[in-house]
Amino acid sequence: MTINRLFGVGGKVLRFAGVAGVVLVLAGCGFFSSPKIKEEPIVPAAQLYQEALDDMDGNRYRGAIETLEKLERQHPFSDFNEKAKLMTVYAHYRIGQFPETILAADRYIALYPSSKEVPYVLYLKGNSYFGQIKDTTRDQQISREAIDTYNLIIANYPKSKYANDAREKLVIGVDQLAGKEMSVGRYYLGNGQYAAAINRFRTVAEKYQTSTHIEEALYRLTEANLALGLNSEAQTAAAVLGHNYPASDWYKRAFELLQKEGLNPSINASSPLASLKRS
């Protein structure tokens, strides 16, 4: 019994000794030593700001961004901070870093909402969304963000020098959304899902009347409604198309479709499509 007890104690002692040895080895290797942090030399805010300006003058925008980040890090309450944040938005935009531009723009607007530079920052933000717009087969959330940003400029700063360009780009953004609806609508139409197709084409006809897709949308409404036997709706769509775009090839096609069924374009006043007729 005594031998077993001693063996047990001795075993514990050996185990503790082994652990202590590991600890000593690790300590000798510096395992528990604090890592040395290299301190960043503090550079005057004015000097950093000038360095960033020099980088931007030389089209070294990535270097300018790094310097501006250092300026903010080392001098968070500097008088240069507002200009530095504005320069950061611009620098990201110039090298096509659109997501970073948007983040920097949002940050600037949140910190300086009454700044006279807000219209410009919104313009860069809108252009950053615009620059990421994909073809109409892709998700169009980016197009929606661009439209919302341009509308914000037009609504709040209508006399700014950025409003006119925003209006022009807005047309393209709207066309993208309409194009997406048309793409999906054509898919449904081709697969015989006429009700789903009609919903898409009506969205274009009602929400995106200024888009380049409006004429085809009205023709497709004629086509899909005829396929469902909704002759009155088909006749109304064709009539609205003919009234608004009498020289359109899409109207000629819609007219021919109706003629094959012994029908003529005719507006049903109770149809929601009737409201699309321009006076």
Secondary structure as a PSIPRED ss2 file (coil, helix, strand):
# PSIPRED VFORMAT (PSIPRED V4.0)

   1 M C   1.000  0.000  0.000
   2 T H   0.000  1.000  0.000
   3 I H   0.000  1.000  0.000
   4 N H   0.000  1.000  0.000
   5 R H   0.000  1.000  0.000
   6 L H   0.000  1.000  0.000
   7 F H   0.000  1.000  0.000
   8 G H   0.000  1.000  0.000
   9 V H   0.000  1.000  0.000
  10 G H   0.000  1.000  0.000
  11 G H   0.000  1.000  0.000
  12 K H   0.000  1.000  0.000
  13 V H   0.000  1.000  0.000
  14 L H   0.000  1.000  0.000
  15 R H   0.000  1.000  0.000
  16 F H   0.000  1.000  0.000
  17 A H   0.000  1.000  0.000
  18 G H   0.000  1.000  0.000
  19 V H   0.000  1.000  0.000
  20 A H   0.000  1.000  0.000
  21 G H   0.000  1.000  0.000
  22 V H   0.000  1.000  0.000
  23 V H   0.000  1.000  0.000
  24 L H   0.000  1.000  0.000
  25 V H   0.000  1.000  0.000
  26 L H   0.000  1.000  0.000
  27 A H   0.000  1.000  0.000
  28 G H   0.000  1.000  0.000
  29 C C   1.000  0.000  0.000
  30 G C   1.000  0.000  0.000
  31 F C   1.000  0.000  0.000
  32 F C   1.000  0.000  0.000
  33 S C   1.000  0.000  0.000
  34 S C   1.000  0.000  0.000
  35 P C   1.000  0.000  0.000
  36 K C   1.000  0.000  0.000
  37 I C   1.000  0.000  0.000
  38 K C   1.000  0.000  0.000
  39 E C   1.000  0.000  0.000
  40 E C   1.000  0.000  0.000
  41 P C   1.000  0.000  0.000
  42 I C   1.000  0.000  0.000
  43 V C   1.000  0.000  0.000
  44 P C   1.000  0.000  0.000
  45 A H   0.000  1.000  0.000
  46 A H   0.000  1.000  0.000
  47 Q H   0.000  1.000  0.000
  48 L H   0.000  1.000  0.000
  49 Y H   0.000  1.000  0.000
  50 Q H   0.000  1.000  0.000
  51 E H   0.000  1.000  0.000
  52 A H   0.000  1.000  0.000
  53 L H   0.000  1.000  0.000
  54 D H   0.000  1.000  0.000
  55 D H   0.000  1.000  0.000
  56 M H   0.000  1.000  0.000
  57 D H   0.000  1.000  0.000
  58 G C   1.000  0.000  0.000
  59 N C   1.000  0.000  0.000
  60 R C   1.000  0.000  0.000
  61 Y H   0.000  1.000  0.000
  62 R H   0.000  1.000  0.000
  63 G H   0.000  1.000  0.000
  64 A H   0.000  1.000  0.000
  65 I H   0.000  1.000  0.000
  66 E H   0.000  1.000  0.000
  67 T H   0.000  1.000  0.000
  68 L H   0.000  1.000  0.000
  69 E H   0.000  1.000  0.000
  70 K H   0.000  1.000  0.000
  71 L H   0.000  1.000  0.000
  72 E H   0.000  1.000  0.000
  73 R H   0.000  1.000  0.000
  74 Q H   0.000  1.000  0.000
  75 H C   1.000  0.000  0.000
  76 P C   1.000  0.000  0.000
  77 F C   1.000  0.000  0.000
  78 S C   1.000  0.000  0.000
  79 D C   1.000  0.000  0.000
  80 F C   1.000  0.000  0.000
  81 N H   0.000  1.000  0.000
  82 E H   0.000  1.000  0.000
  83 K H   0.000  1.000  0.000
  84 A H   0.000  1.000  0.000
  85 K H   0.000  1.000  0.000
  86 L H   0.000  1.000  0.000
  87 M H   0.000  1.000  0.000
  88 T H   0.000  1.000  0.000
  89 V H   0.000  1.000  0.000
  90 Y H   0.000  1.000  0.000
  91 A H   0.000  1.000  0.000
  92 H H   0.000  1.000  0.000
  93 Y H   0.000  1.000  0.000
  94 R H   0.000  1.000  0.000
  95 I C   1.000  0.000  0.000
  96 G C   1.000  0.000  0.000
  97 Q C   1.000  0.000  0.000
  98 F H   0.000  1.000  0.000
  99 P H   0.000  1.000  0.000
 100 E H   0.000  1.000  0.000
 101 T H   0.000  1.000  0.000
 102 I H   0.000  1.000  0.000
 103 L H   0.000  1.000  0.000
 104 A H   0.000  1.000  0.000
 105 A H   0.000  1.000  0.000
 106 D H   0.000  1.000  0.000
 107 R H   0.000  1.000  0.000
 108 Y H   0.000  1.000  0.000
 109 I H   0.000  1.000  0.000
 110 A H   0.000  1.000  0.000
 111 L H   0.000  1.000  0.000
 112 Y C   1.000  0.000  0.000
 113 P C   1.000  0.000  0.000
 114 S C   1.000  0.000  0.000
 115 S C   1.000  0.000  0.000
 116 K C   1.000  0.000  0.000
 117 E C   1.000  0.000  0.000
 118 V H   0.000  1.000  0.000
 119 P H   0.000  1.000  0.000
 120 Y H   0.000  1.000  0.000
 121 V H   0.000  1.000  0.000
 122 L H   0.000  1.000  0.000
 123 Y H   0.000  1.000  0.000
 124 L H   0.000  1.000  0.000
 125 K H   0.000  1.000  0.000
 126 G H   0.000  1.000  0.000
 127 N H   0.000  1.000  0.000
 128 S H   0.000  1.000  0.000
 129 Y H   0.000  1.000  0.000
 130 F H   0.000  1.000  0.000
 131 G C   1.000  0.000  0.000
 132 Q C   1.000  0.000  0.000
 133 I C   1.000  0.000  0.000
 134 K C   1.000  0.000  0.000
 135 D C   1.000  0.000  0.000
 136 T C   1.000  0.000  0.000
 137 T C   1.000  0.000  0.000
 138 R C   1.000  0.000  0.000
 139 D C   1.000  0.000  0.000
 140 Q C   1.000  0.000  0.000
 141 Q H   0.000  1.000  0.000
 142 I H   0.000  1.000  0.000
 143 S H   0.000  1.000  0.000
 144 R H   0.000  1.000  0.000
 145 E H   0.000  1.000  0.000
 146 A H   0.000  1.000  0.000
 147 I H   0.000  1.000  0.000
 148 D H   0.000  1.000  0.000
 149 T H   0.000  1.000  0.000
 150 Y H   0.000  1.000  0.000
 151 N H   0.000  1.000  0.000
 152 L H   0.000  1.000  0.000
 153 I H   0.000  1.000  0.000
 154 I H   0.000  1.000  0.000
 155 A H   0.000  1.000  0.000
 156 N H   0.000  1.000  0.000
 157 Y C   1.000  0.000  0.000
 158 P C   1.000  0.000  0.000
 159 K C   1.000  0.000  0.000
 160 S C   1.000  0.000  0.000
 161 K C   1.000  0.000  0.000
 162 Y C   1.000  0.000  0.000
 163 A H   0.000  1.000  0.000
 164 N H   0.000  1.000  0.000
 165 D H   0.000  1.000  0.000
 166 A H   0.000  1.000  0.000
 167 R H   0.000  1.000  0.000
 168 E H   0.000  1.000  0.000
 169 K H   0.000  1.000  0.000
 170 L H   0.000  1.000  0.000
 171 V H   0.000  1.000  0.000
 172 I H   0.000  1.000  0.000
 173 G H   0.000  1.000  0.000
 174 V H   0.000  1.000  0.000
 175 D H   0.000  1.000  0.000
 176 Q H   0.000  1.000  0.000
 177 L H   0.000  1.000  0.000
 178 A H   0.000  1.000  0.000
 179 G H   0.000  1.000  0.000
 180 K H   0.000  1.000  0.000
 181 E H   0.000  1.000  0.000
 182 M H   0.000  1.000  0.000
 183 S H   0.000  1.000  0.000
 184 V H   0.000  1.000  0.000
 185 G H   0.000  1.000  0.000
 186 R H   0.000  1.000  0.000
 187 Y H   0.000  1.000  0.000
 188 Y H   0.000  1.000  0.000
 189 L H   0.000  1.000  0.000
 190 G H   0.000  1.000  0.000
 191 N C   1.000  0.000  0.000
 192 G C   1.000  0.000  0.000
 193 Q C   1.000  0.000  0.000
 194 Y H   0.000  1.000  0.000
 195 A H   0.000  1.000  0.000
 196 A H   0.000  1.000  0.000
 197 A H   0.000  1.000  0.000
 198 I H   0.000  1.000  0.000
 199 N H   0.000  1.000  0.000
 200 R H   0.000  1.000  0.000
 201 F H   0.000  1.000  0.000
 202 R H   0.000  1.000  0.000
 203 T H   0.000  1.000  0.000
 204 V H   0.000  1.000  0.000
 205 A H   0.000  1.000  0.000
 206 E H   0.000  1.000  0.000
 207 K H   0.000  1.000  0.000
 208 Y C   1.000  0.000  0.000
 209 Q C   1.000  0.000  0.000
 210 T C   1.000  0.000  0.000
 211 S C   1.000  0.000  0.000
 212 T C   1.000  0.000  0.000
 213 H C   1.000  0.000  0.000
 214 I H   0.000  1.000  0.000
 215 E H   0.000  1.000  0.000
 216 E H   0.000  1.000  0.000
 217 A H   0.000  1.000  0.000
 218 L H   0.000  1.000  0.000
 219 Y H   0.000  1.000  0.000
 220 R H   0.000  1.000  0.000
 221 L H   0.000  1.000  0.000
 222 T H   0.000  1.000  0.000
 223 E H   0.000  1.000  0.000
 224 A H   0.000  1.000  0.000
 225 N H   0.000  1.000  0.000
 226 L H   0.000  1.000  0.000
 227 A H   0.000  1.000  0.000
 228 L C   1.000  0.000  0.000
 229 G C   1.000  0.000  0.000
 230 L C   1.000  0.000  0.000
 231 N H   0.000  1.000  0.000
 232 S H   0.000  1.000  0.000
 233 E H   0.000  1.000  0.000
 234 A H   0.000  1.000  0.000
 235 Q H   0.000  1.000  0.000
 236 T H   0.000  1.000  0.000
 237 A H   0.000  1.000  0.000
 238 A H   0.000  1.000  0.000
 239 A H   0.000  1.000  0.000
 240 V H   0.000  1.000  0.000
 241 L H   0.000  1.000  0.000
 242 G H   0.000  1.000  0.000
 243 H H   0.000  1.000  0.000
 244 N H   0.000  1.000  0.000
 245 Y C   1.000  0.000  0.000
 246 P C   1.000  0.000  0.000
 247 A C   1.000  0.000  0.000
 248 S C   1.000  0.000  0.000
 249 D H   0.000  1.000  0.000
 250 W H   0.000  1.000  0.000
 251 Y H   0.000  1.000  0.000
 252 K H   0.000  1.000  0.000
 253 R H   0.000  1.000  0.000
 254 A H   0.000  1.000  0.000
 255 F H   0.000  1.000  0.000
 256 E H   0.000  1.000  0.000
 257 L H   0.000  1.000  0.000
 258 L H   0.000  1.000  0.000
 259 Q H   0.000  1.000  0.000
 260 K H   0.000  1.000  0.000
 261 E C   1.000  0.000  0.000
 262 G C   1.000  0.000  0.000
 263 L C   1.000  0.000  0.000
 264 N C   1.000  0.000  0.000
 265 P C   1.000  0.000  0.000
 266 S C   1.000  0.000  0.000
 267 I C   1.000  0.000  0.000
 268 N C   1.000  0.000  0.000
 269 A C   1.000  0.000  0.000
 270 S C   1.000  0.000  0.000
 271 S C   1.000  0.000  0.000
 272 P H   0.000  1.000  0.000
 273 L H   0.000  1.000  0.000
 274 A H   0.000  1.000  0.000
 275 S H   0.000  1.000  0.000
 276 L H   0.000  1.000  0.000
 277 K C   1.000  0.000  0.000
 278 R C   1.000  0.000  0.000
 279 S C   1.000  0.000  0.000
